C-alpha cells in the first residue's frame, strides 16, 4: 500500500505536464524520484543486504 504514493505523484505530475503546468509537474516528479530513492535506499539495505 505504501508504494502507491510514487505512482500517484508520478501520475499527477504527468497529468500536470499534459496540461502544461510545467513547474508543478517538475515538483511532483521530483517528489516521486525522492520517494523512490528513499524507498530503494532502505529496501536495498534491509532486503537485499547492499550497503549504500
Residue, then its C-alpha position, 0 to 999 in steps of 0.5 A: x500500500x505504501x508504494x502507491x504514493x510514487x505512482x500517484x505523484x508520478x501520475x499527477x505530475x504527468x497529468x500536470x505536464x499534459x496540461x502544461x503546468x510545467x513547474x508543478x509537474x517538475x515538483x511532483x516528479x521530483x517528489x516521486x524520484x525522492x520517494x523512490x530513492x528513499x524507498x530503494x535506499x532502505x529496501x536495498x539495505x534491509x532486503x537485499x543486504x547492499x550497503x549504500 
